[in-house]
Amino acid sequence: MSEPGVGHEFPEVEVSWCKRDLLLFANSIGCKADELHFLYELHPKFSAFPTYPIILPFKHTDRDVIDFYRRSNTSPIPGIPKLDAKRVVDGERKIEFKRKLPVESTGRTFVIKSKVLGVYDKGKPGTVVETEQTLVEKVGSKEVVFTRAVGSGFYVGQGGWGGPKGPKTINYPPPEGRASDATYTHPTNPESALLYRLNGDYNPLHATPEPGQKMGFGGAIMHGLFSWNTTAHGILQALGESDPANLKEFQARFASPVKPGDTLVTEIWRVGKAEGYGEGWEELRFITSVKGGKVCLSNGRAVVKISNPKSKL
């Protein structure tokens, strides 16, 4: 007997983007002036930063702001109690890159296909909903896959409905007793979340203090995917020469909130050849922390083609 919600498919969502969207995203996650291939549309190697598709399930085809709560409440999961999208935070995210993203979607048809992988009742703390989201291009009767992402949302204080507890999570700890091979530091400011939200994630939790106060965070917090994306940028810059082709997998667990103005510090470890990939591809482990404070991204793992092995930022 299948568990509640498993296999449920949400309606396909058409998505679109233009070069300006890619420029905004690259600016919002900290790309630098020496990475003009992400920041200047006339650069001969102009490219999307590889993790950009993670924003498309929020953006859809929008050209303007939307009501985040209304959109989040439109597709209930059969067999699951109604969950309140006003009290949800990211749990964990993983993305796999299959093909290079074009710099605009004009004249082509792209959709996000989403399905439920599991819904887990964690008791009083809340409920976890794990989903798979695939970005595909529809070409006639065929579907061409560009990215596959697996993520979980944690619905704070919405557990205790008698559902399954869920499987044991797989952990990717860094090597014990060994200094990191590279570090990356990224300062935020009070406006960082207000810039990042313009990519299409308009959750009020990241703009105004009231939602965060109700959830026990004391006020507005940074998007979990802001920390996730800035860390992906730092890793690619540190060890992959900022080449989007040098990132194949990226994942991390959201461990604690980040406040606007915090400084993020990522420690990165090389742990050997990545299974299933060719020469030069390595598996990395990483942890991102708030400077002087808690870990905010744990269980970090990436597959990168190492182009700059001696880099220490």
C-alpha positions in Angstrom: 0.0 0.0 0.0 1.5 3.4 -1.0 2.0 6.1 1.6 -0.3 9.2 1.6 0.3 11.6 -1.3 3.2 9.6 -2.9 3.1 9.8 -6.7 0.7 12.6 -6.8 1.4 14.8 -9.8 0.8 18.5 -9.8 -0.4 20.2 -13.0 2.4 21.1 -15.3 3.5 24.7 -15.1 4.8 26.6 -18.1 7.9 28.6 -17.3 9.9 31.3 -19.2 12.8 33.5 -18.8 14.8 36.2 -20.6 18.4 37.4 -20.5 17.4 40.1 -18.0 16.2 37.5 -15.6 19.6 35.7 -15.7 21.4 39.0 -15.1 19.2 39.8 -12.1 19.7 36.3 -10.6 23.5 36.4 -11.1 23.7 39.8 -9.4 21.4 38.7 -6.5 23.6 35.7 -5.6 26.9 37.6 -5.6 28.5 37.0 -9.0 31.5 39.3 -9.4 32.7 41.8 -12.1 35.4 39.3 -13.2 32.5 36.9 -14.1 31.0 38.9 -16.9 29.8 35.8 -18.7 27.1 35.7 -16.0 26.6 39.5 -15.7 26.9 41.0 -19.3 24.5 39.9 -22.0 26.9 40.7 -24.8 29.8 38.6 -23.4 30.8 36.0 -26.0 30.3 33.3 -23.4 27.2 34.7 -21.7 25.5 31.9 -19.7 22.8 31.3 -17.2 24.3 30.5 -13.7 23.6 26.8 -13.6 21.3 26.8 -10.5 18.9 29.4 -12.1 16.2 26.8 -12.8 15.6 26.3 -9.1 13.7 29.6 -9.2 11.4 28.7 -12.1 8.8 26.8 -10.0 8.3 30.2 -8.2 8.5 32.4 -11.2 6.4 30.5 -13.8 6.0 33.0 -16.7 5.4 36.0 -14.5 6.6 39.5 -15.5 5.3 41.1 -12.3 5.0 40.3 -8.6 2.3 37.8 -7.5 0.4 36.8 -4.4 2.8 34.1 -3.0 0.3 32.7 -0.5 -2.6 32.4 -3.0 -0.4 30.5 -5.5 1.0 28.2 -2.8 -2.5 27.2 -1.7 -3.9 26.2 -5.2 -2.9 22.5 -5.3 -3.7 20.4 -2.2 -2.2 16.9 -2.0 -4.9 14.1 -1.8 -4.9 12.2 1.4 -3.0 14.9 3.3 -4.4 17.5 5.7 -4.5 21.0 4.3 -1.1 22.6 5.0 -0.7 26.3 5.6 1.8 27.8 3.1 2.2 30.8 5.4 4.3 28.6 7.7 6.6 26.7 5.5 10.4 26.8 5.2 12.9 24.9 3.0 14.1 21.6 4.3 16.6 20.3 1.7 17.4 20.8 -2.0 19.3 18.9 -4.6 19.7 19.6 -8.3 21.2 17.6 -11.1 22.2 19.3 -14.4 21.4 17.4 -17.6 21.8 20.1 -20.3 23.0 23.7 -20.5 20.2 26.1 -20.1 19.6 28.5 -23.1 19.9 32.2 -22.2 16.3 32.8 -23.0 13.2 30.7 -23.5 11.7 32.8 -26.3 10.1 30.7 -29.1 10.4 27.4 -27.1 8.1 25.7 -24.6 9.4 24.8 -21.2 7.4 23.3 -18.3 8.1 22.2 -14.7 6.8 18.7 -14.0 6.3 18.1 -10.3 5.3 15.0 -8.3 5.3 14.1 -4.6 7.9 11.6 -3.4 6.8 11.5 0.2 4.9 13.3 3.0 6.3 12.8 6.5 4.7 13.5 9.8 7.3 14.8 12.2 4.8 15.2 15.1 4.6 18.6 16.9 7.5 20.2 14.9 5.7 19.8 11.6 5.3 18.0 8.3 7.8 17.4 5.5 6.7 17.3 1.9 9.3 16.0 -0.5 8.9 16.6 -4.2 10.6 16.1 -7.5 10.6 18.9 -10.1 11.9 18.4 -13.6 12.5 21.2 -16.1 11.7 19.9 -19.6 11.4 21.3 -23.0 8.5 20.1 -25.1 9.7 19.5 -28.7 6.8 18.0 -30.6 5.9 14.7 -28.9 9.2 14.5 -27.1 10.4 15.9 -23.8 14.0 17.0 -23.3 15.1 17.1 -19.7 17.4 20.0 -18.6 17.4 19.7 -14.8 16.0 17.4 -12.1 15.6 18.8 -8.6 14.5 17.1 -5.4 13.4 19.3 -2.5 11.5 19.2 0.7 9.4 21.9 2.4 8.9 21.9 6.2 5.5 23.0 7.3 6.2 24.4 10.8 4.0 23.2 13.6 1.7 21.2 11.2 2.4 17.6 12.2 0.6 15.1 14.3 -1.9 13.9 11.7 -0.8 10.2 11.9 1.3 10.0 8.8 4.5 8.1 8.2 7.7 9.4 9.9 9.8 9.0 6.8 13.0 7.2 5.9 16.4 7.9 7.5 18.1 10.7 5.8 21.5 10.1 4.0 24.2 12.3 5.4 27.3 13.7 3.7 29.6 14.9 6.5 32.9 16.5 5.8 36.1 14.6 6.5 36.9 14.5 10.2 40.1 16.2 11.5 41.0 17.8 8.2 41.1 21.5 7.4 38.9 22.6 4.5 40.5 22.8 1.0 38.8 26.1 0.1 36.7 28.7 1.8 34.3 31.3 0.5 32.9 34.3 2.4 29.7 36.2 1.3 28.4 39.2 3.3 24.7 40.1 3.1 23.1 43.4 3.9 19.6 44.5 5.0 18.5 44.7 1.4 19.8 41.3 0.2 16.5 39.4 0.5 14.6 42.3 -1.0 16.8 42.0 -4.1 16.8 38.2 -4.3 12.9 38.0 -4.1 12.7 39.8 -7.4 13.8 36.6 -9.1 10.2 35.4 -8.5 10.1 34.0 -4.9 7.8 36.6 -3.3 7.3 34.9 0.1 6.5 37.7 2.6 8.6 35.9 5.2 11.6 37.4 3.5 10.3 41.0 3.1 8.3 42.0 6.2 8.8 41.1 9.9 5.3 39.8 10.8 5.4 36.3 9.2 8.8 35.6 10.8 7.6 36.8 14.2 4.7 34.4 14.1 7.0 31.5 13.2 9.4 32.3 16.0 12.2 33.8 13.9 11.9 37.3 15.4 11.4 39.0 12.0 12.2 38.6 8.3 14.8 36.0 7.3 16.8 35.4 4.2 15.5 32.9 1.6 17.0 29.5 2.3 17.6 29.3 -1.5 19.6 32.6 -1.3 22.1 30.9 1.0 22.0 27.8 -1.2 22.6 29.6 -4.5 25.3 31.9 -3.1 27.1 28.9 -1.8 26.8 27.2 -5.2 28.3 30.3 -6.7 31.2 30.3 -4.2 32.0 26.7 -4.8 32.0 27.1 -8.6 34.1 30.2 -8.3 36.6 28.6 -5.9 37.1 25.3 -7.6 35.4 25.4 -11.0 36.8 28.6 -12.5 33.2 29.9 -12.7 32.5 27.7 -15.7 28.9 26.6 -15.6 29.8 23.4 -17.4 31.9 22.4 -14.3 28.9 21.8 -12.0 26.9 18.6 -12.3 25.2 18.2 -8.9 24.6 20.4 -5.9 22.7 19.8 -2.7 22.4 21.0 0.9 20.1 20.8 3.9 18.7 24.0 5.5 19.9 23.9 9.1 19.0 27.3 10.6 17.8 30.7 9.4 20.0 33.5 8.2 19.1 37.1 9.0 19.7 40.0 6.6 23.1 41.5 7.3 24.7 38.2 8.3 27.9 37.1 6.7 28.0 33.6 5.3 31.2 31.5 5.4 31.5 28.3 3.4 34.1 25.6 4.1 34.7 23.2 1.2 36.4 19.8 1.2 37.5 17.7 -1.7 36.8 14.0 -1.0 37.8 12.2 -4.2 36.7 11.2 -7.7 32.9 11.4 -8.4 31.6 8.0 -9.3 30.0 7.9 -12.7 31.8 10.9 -14.0 35.0 11.3 -16.1 38.5 12.6 -15.5 38.7 15.7 -13.3 35.2 15.4 -11.7 35.3 15.3 -7.9 32.8 15.0 -5.1 32.9 17.9 -2.7 31.5 18.3 0.8 30.7 21.7 2.3 29.2 23.5 5.3 27.9 27.1 5.3 27.7 29.0 8.6 26.8 32.4 9.7 30.1 34.1 10.7 30.3 33.8 14.5 27.1 31.8 14.6 25.3 28.6 13.6 25.6 26.3 10.6 22.9 27.4 8.1 23.6 24.8 5.4 24.6 21.3 6.3 24.8 18.0 4.5 26.4 19.9 1.6 27.6 17.9 -1.4 28.5 18.9 -5.0 30.0 17.3 -8.1 32.5 19.7 -9.7 35.1 19.4 -12.4 38.1 20.8 -10.7 39.8 23.5 -12.7 41.5 25.5 -10.0 42.7 22.9 -7.4 45.0 25.2 -5.4 42.4 28.0 -4.9 41.9 29.3 -1.3 39.6 32.3 -1.2 
